[in-house]
């Protein structure tokens, strides 16, 4: 069987055909593997078919970016890019945007990998992909508070309550509350469970310049503060 694989590769006349055969073989191996992990199927994808997402709060400073480049230059790609396969055949990054950048922006790396990037695919809905991105970033300590607050608001709109946000993103309730406050948006509190101190919290954070307080976020009637 191994000799047959070698023979099949020897018959490939060009680089793209070899990559396509490699990806196909790895796909079959994934089907036969006793492990059901995404890393079982690392596929090589053309860099132009890999795109950023609209919700990643990760940021890498210039020195760290240069260090990442040096790491990939010296050690090679030791971690694939985590992505979601879109309906149009493109791949949207869940984690690994800067590994993607190195493969695109540094000519020596781009030439070495022939314009391809190593990708593993996870098949999850948008809210779960957002959660995956946050978990990867938080594990490295590279998330941004402002962007994180925006994502928390988006997850609330998608139906996540505080307990699910805490569980899925590895936060405690106080951190979730702080991020909601940072957003400055009442809609961030759509699914928030309020304590007895809500009236005081609302007075401090939601009273506008004319003294009108909208209490729809906690299912109470609107009232005017005189």
TIPAMI-412969 format. One line per 8 residues: number of its first residue (from 1); for each residue z, y, x of N, C-alpha, C. Coordinates in steps of 0.02 Angstrom, whole numbers. Layout:
NUM) Z Y X Z Y X Z Y X  ...
***
This chain:
1) 0 -60 41 0 0 0 0 63 43  41 62 96 44 119 141 -24 129 175  -55 74 195 -121 79 226 -172 107 178  -166 90 113 -212 115 62 -203 191 55  -141 213 58 -128 285 54 -160 321 114  -151 292 172 -181 322 232 -257 324 227  -285 271 201 -357 268 193 -382 321 144  -343 330 89 -362 380 39 -362 450 70
9) -312 464 112 -310 530 144 -368 538 193  -385 484 227 -440 489 276 -507 504 243  -513 489 179 -575 501 143 -579 571 114  -523 608 117 -523 676 91 -561 721 141  -611 754 116 -654 793 160 -629 863 176  -583 889 136 -559 957 148 -484 963 135  -456 1019 156 -384 1028 153 -358 1027 81  -392 1061 36 -369 1065 -34 -368 996 -66
17) -415 953 -49 -416 885 -76 -356 845 -51  -338 856 12 -279 822 40 -215 845 5  -211 910 -8 -152 936 -43 -148 908 -114  -205 905 -148 -207 879 -217 -186 806 -218  -209 767 -169 -190 696 -165 -116 689 -150  -91 730 -104 -20 728 -88 23 742 -150  5 794 -187 42 811 -247 40 755 -299  -18 723 -305 -25 668 -353 18 609 -333
25) 19 592 -270 60 536 -246 134 551 -258  154 612 -242 224 630 -253 243 628 -327  196 646 -370 208 643 -441 221 571 -464  181 525 -437 189 454 -454 256 428 -427  272 448 -366 336 427 -337 395 453 -378  388 513 -404 441 541 -447 450 497 -509  395 474 -538 399 432 -597 435 366 -582  426 341 -521 455 276 -502 524 282 -471
33) 544 342 -454 607 352 -418 668 337 -461  720 308 -431 783 298 -469 822 363 -478  799 417 -445 831 482 -451 790 527 -497  824 565 -538 789 610 -585 803 683 -568  799 699 -505 813 767 -482 748 804 -469  747 870 -481 686 909 -469 661 902 -397  706 895 -349 687 892 -279 647 828 -264  646 781 -310 607 720 -301 532 735 -302
41) 513 792 -330 442 808 -333 430 879 -307  426 885 -242 407 949 -211 331 950 -208  302 1000 -240 229 1006 -240 208 1069 -202  149 1066 -171 123 1125 -136 76 1163 -183  91 1227 -192 55 1269 -240 26 1329 -204  -33 1350 -222 -63 1409 -192 -19 1470 -207  -8 1511 -156 38 1568 -162 19 1614 -219  -47 1622 -231 -68 1668 -284 -52 1642 -354
49) -33 1578 -358 -14 1549 -423 61 1551 -435  97 1581 -388 170 1587 -394 187 1660 -404  225 1675 -457 240 1745 -474 314 1755 -487  335 1818 -479 405 1836 -489 421 1835 -564  487 1831 -579 508 1840 -648 531 1912 -659  547 1929 -720 565 1998 -736 641 2009 -740  680 1959 -720 752 1965 -731 794 1951 -669  763 1941 -611 801 1922 -552 840 1982 -523
57) 907 1978 -521 946 2033 -494 961 2026 -419  928 1979 -386 940 1966 -315 907 2020 -272  941 2040 -220 912 2088 -173 931 2068 -102  885 2071 -56 898 2053 13 883 2114 57  933 2134 97 923 2191 142 875 2172 197  848 2223 230 797 2212 282 820 2164 337  881 2171 365 902 2125 418 904 2052 394  928 2042 332 932 1974 306 862 1946 293
65) 816 1990 272 747 1969 260 716 1946 326  728 1985 379 702 1966 444 732 1900 468  797 1890 453 830 1828 472 800 1769 434  785 1780 369 753 1727 330 685 1709 359  648 1760 378 583 1748 410 592 1707 474  640 1727 515 652 1692 578 673 1619 565  712 1609 513 733 1541 495 674 1498 476  630 1525 433 571 1486 412 523 1478 470
73) 517 1528 512 474 1523 571 498 1468 618  563 1465 628 591 1417 677 600 1348 648  628 1344 588 647 1280 558 599 1254 506  552 1298 484 507 1279 431 539 1289 363  502 1273 311 530 1277 243 576 1217 231  641 1230 231 689 1176 219 711 1175 146  695 1228 109 711 1231 38 650 1253 -1  631 1216 -53 574 1237 -93 592 1295 -139
81) 542 1326 -167 550 1377 -218 560 1343 -285  609 1365 -323 622 1337 -389 582 1379 -440  543 1346 -482 499 1382 -528 493 1347 -595  465 1384 -641 449 1358 -709 374 1361 -716  343 1306 -740 271 1305 -748 251 1337 -814  212 1390 -810 190 1426 -870 130 1392 -902  115 1412 -963 60 1380 -1000 -8 1391 -967  -14 1445 -929 -79 1460 -897 -86 1426 -829
89) -38 1383 -811 -42 1347 -748 -10 1383 -690  14 1445 -701 49 1482 -650 122 1458 -647  157 1479 -595 227 1460 -585 269 1523 -580  320 1529 -623 365 1586 -623 429 1568 -585  446 1608 -536 503 1593 -493 569 1598 -530  610 1547 -522 678 1547 -546 725 1563 -489  712 1534 -431 750 1548 -370 704 1541 -310  711 1587 -262 671 1582 -201 619 1636 -193
97) 631 1693 -227 582 1748 -224 569 1770 -152  621 1773 -111 612 1797 -43 582 1743 2  594 1680 -12 557 1627 24 483 1632 7  470 1649 -55 401 1662 -77 371 1721 -39  410 1775 -31 385 1834 5 368 1818 77  411 1779 109 397 1762 179 331 1725 185  318 1679 139 255 1641 141 194 1683 126  204 1740 93 148 1784 75 138 1839 127
105) 193 1870 149 190 1932 185 186 1925 261  207 1868 287 205 1858 359 145 1814 377  98 1845 414 34 1813 427 41 1745 461  88 1740 509 94 1677 545 119 1620 499  165 1637 454 189 1586 407 134 1569 356  101 1620 331 48 1609 282 -7 1564 312  -23 1576 375 -75 1536 408 -50 1464 419  13 1458 437 41 1392 451 40 1347 390
113) 55 1376 331 57 1336 270 -7 1343 230  -59 1372 262 -125 1377 232 -125 1410 163  -81 1461 154 -79 1498 91 -46 1461 33  -9 1407 49 26 1368 -2 101 1381 3  137 1364 -50 210 1368 -52 239 1304 -80  296 1281 -53 329 1221 -80 368 1239 -144  356 1203 -197 386 1219 -262 415 1157 -295  474 1165 -325 500 1115 -371 504 1148 -440
121) 494 1110 -492 489 1137 -560 548 1115 -602  577 1162 -638 625 1146 -690 596 1167 -757  605 1127 -807 576 1140 -873 632 1159 -921  645 1224 -926 699 1249 -967 676 1310 -1006  707 1325 -1063 690 1387 -1100 713 1448 -1060  690 1507 -1081 701 1569 -1044 775 1581 -1030  819 1575 -1080 889 1591 -1069 920 1545 -1016  900 1481 -1016 926 1434 -967 899 1449 -898
129) 836 1472 -894 808 1491 -829 844 1552 -801  860 1599 -845 898 1658 -824 966 1636 -797  997 1589 -831 1061 1563 -809 1055 1529 -741  1001 1492 -731 990 1458 -666 983 1509 -610  945 1562 -623 936 1615 -573 1003 1646 -553  1044 1661 -603 1109 1692 -590 1153 1644 -549  1154 1580 -567 1196 1533 -531 1175 1528 -458  1110 1526 -446 1086 1523 -376 1107 1586 -338
137) 1099 1644 -370 1115 1707 -336 1190 1714 -323  1230 1697 -374 1302 1703 -367 1329 1656 -314  1299 1597 -309 1320 1550 -258 1310 1578 -188  1261 1622 -180 1248 1653 -115 1282 1722 -110  1310 1746 -165 1342 1811 -164 1293 1868 -159  1234 1861 -191 1182 1912 -184 1159 1940 -250  1204 1943 -299 1184 1972 -363 1205 2045 -366  1171 2083 -408 1185 2154 -416 1218 2166 -483
145) 1272 2205 -483 1312 2215 -544 1271 2246 -600  1232 2299 -585 1194 2332 -638 1145 2284 -670  1108 2248 -630 1059 2201 -657 1094 2144 -693  1152 2123 -667 1189 2069 -700 1211 2091 -770  1232 2153 -777 1253 2177 -843 1194 2177 -891  1134 2194 -866 1074 2193 -908 1060 2122 -931  1069 2074 -887 1055 2004 -904 1106 1979 -955  1169 1998 -947 1220 1978 -995 1201 2003 -1065
153) 1178 2066 -1069 1156 2094 -1133 1099 2052 -1161  1051 2035 -1119 993 1996 -1142 1015 1927 -1167  1063 1896 -1133 1087 1830 -1154 1125 1835 -1220  1161 1890 -1230 1194 1901 -1295 1143 1905 -1350  1088 1941 -1337 1035 1947 -1387 1004 1879 -1402  1004 1834 -1352 975 1768 -1361 1025 1719 -1393  1085 1744 -1410 1133 1703 -1447 1190 1674 -1407  1196 1693 -1343 1251 1667 -1303 1315 1704 -1320
161) 1370 1668 -1332 1435 1701 -1341 1471 1703 -1274  1530 1733 -1274 1567 1743 -1211 1582 1676 -1177  1601 1626 -1217 1619 1561 -1188 1560 1530 -1152  1501 1534 -1182 1442 1504 -1151 1423 1543 -1088  1428 1610 -1090 1413 1649 -1030 1460 1631 -974  1524 1624 -989 1574 1605 -938 1558 1537 -909  1543 1490 -953 1532 1421 -932 1468 1414 -891  1414 1445 -915 1349 1435 -883 1340 1477 -820
169) 1374 1535 -816 1364 1579 -759 1423 1580 -711  1474 1540 -726 1531 1536 -680 1573 1599 -677  1582 1631 -735 1621 1693 -738 1685 1681 -777  1733 1726 -770 1790 1726 -815 1779 1780 -868  1820 1780 -919 1809 1825 -976 1815 1898 -956  1860 1913 -909 1868 1982 -887 1805 2008 -853  1772 1964 -814 1710 1984 -781 1654 1997 -832  1651 1953 -882 1601 1963 -935 1613 2029 -970
177) 1675 2044 -986 1692 2107 -1020 1673 2167 -977  1686 2164 -911 1669 2219 -867 1593 2231 -866  1556 2176 -863 1483 2183 -861 1457 2212 -927  1488 2194 -982 1468 2223 -1046 1483 2297 -1047  1540 2316 -1019 1557 2387 -1017 1508 2425 -973  1488 2396 -916 1441 2428 -870 1376 2444 -906  1355 2400 -952 1291 2410 -987 1293 2473 -1029  1351 2491 -1056 1357 2550 -1098 1325 2541 -1166
185) 1309 2479 -1185 1274 2465 -1248 1319 2428 -1296  1320 2451 -1358 1361 2418 -1408 1335 2348 -1424  1269 2339 -1418 1241 2274 -1434 1266 2220 -1386  1293 2240 -1329 1321 2191 -1282 1380 2155 -1313  1410 2184 -1364 1470 2155 -1394 1456 2119 -1460  1392 2101 -1471 1374 2068 -1534 1414 2005 -1546  1421 1963 -1494 1455 1898 -1502 1523 1898 -1468  1550 1957 -1454 1613 1961 -1418 1671 1949 -1465
193) 1720 1909 -1441 1780 1897 -1481 1831 1949 -1460  1853 1990 -1508 1895 2046 -1492 1969 2030 -1501  2010 2060 -1459 2082 2052 -1464 2111 2106 -1509  2177 2105 -1517 2210 2155 -1559 2203 2225 -1530  2186 2229 -1466 2181 2295 -1435 2112 2325 -1443  2070 2297 -1487 2000 2322 -1494 1998 2395 -1514  2042 2417 -1559 2041 2486 -1581 2047 2534 -1522  2094 2518 -1477 2103 2561 -1419 2043 2557 -1373
201) 2017 2496 -1363 1957 2488 -1321 1898 2528 -1349  1890 2524 -1415 1835 2560 -1447 1843 2635 -1441  1904 2658 -1448 1917 2730 -1443 1898 2756 -1374  1915 2717 -1322 1902 2739 -1254 1828 2736 -1236  1793 2683 -1259 1725 2671 -1234 1669 2690 -1282  1681 2691 -1348 1627 2699 -1395 1630 2762 -1437  1680 2803 -1427 1684 2865 -1466 1635 2915 -1437  1587 2938 -1478 1536 2984 -1452 1560 3056 -1457
209) 1515 3101 -1438 1535 3170 -1432 1557 3201 -1498  1529 3177 -1554 1549 3206 -1619 1604 3167 -1652  1630 3116 -1617 1687 3079 -1643 1669 3025 -1692  1606 3001 -1694 1586 2949 -1740 1588 2882 -1704  1620 2833 -1734 1626 2767 -1704 1591 2717 -1748  1543 2679 -1720 1508 2627 -1757 1542 2561 -1743  1570 2530 -1794 1609 2469 -1783 1573 2406 -1806  1507 2410 -1813 1470 2351 -1836 1475 2294 -1786
217) 1486 2309 -1722 1488 2256 -1673 1547 2210 -1682  1599 2232 -1718 1656 2187 -1729 1665 2172 -1803  1610 2179 -1839 1609 2161 -1910 1661 2198 -1951  1673 2260 -1934 1717 2303 -1973 1676 2360 -2002  1698 2390 -2056 1660 2446 -2085 1660 2506 -2039  1607 2547 -2046 1603 2609 -2007 1655 2658 -2032  1680 2700 -1987 1727 2751 -2008 1717 2812 -1964  1740 2869 -1988 1738 2929 -1948 1808 2944 -1922
225) 1811 2965 -1860 1875 2984 -1832 1883 3059 -1844  1934 3077 -1879 1945 3148 -1896 1990 3179 -1844
***
